[in-house]
Amino acid sequence: MRIDDVNRSPQTQATEKANSGPANCGPGDKTEPAGVDSTELSPLAKALQPTDPQRLEKLRLDVQSGQYKVSSAKVAKAMVDDALQQ
């Protein structure tokens, strides 16, 4: 948790944020030229990508509209099953 010092000037905080980019990474880190953003997904993140985008969109709309209902019994059973498998 970060707590900003209210006695510091906003200019100091903005300067710190501007200077906390890739240039301040540790040794051995890959750095990109200034102004270039890049990202790379881990194999785990790639494996977790949705396989059914239509279903995901339907779930998103149901949650947004308040229509998505979670079965507490199913959640509890899944948690117990997962704990017993480990």
DAUR-V487086 format. One record per run of one state. SS is the DSSP state (hx for helix, st for strand, lp for the rest). FROM is the first residue (numbers start at 1). TO is the last residue. If there is no record, write none. Layout:
SS_FROM_TO ; SS_FROM_TO
This chain:
lp_1_9 ; hx_10_18 ; lp_19_21 ; hx_22_24 ; lp_25_42 ; hx_43_47 ; lp_48_52 ; hx_53_65 ; lp_66_71 ; hx_72_85 ; lp_86_86
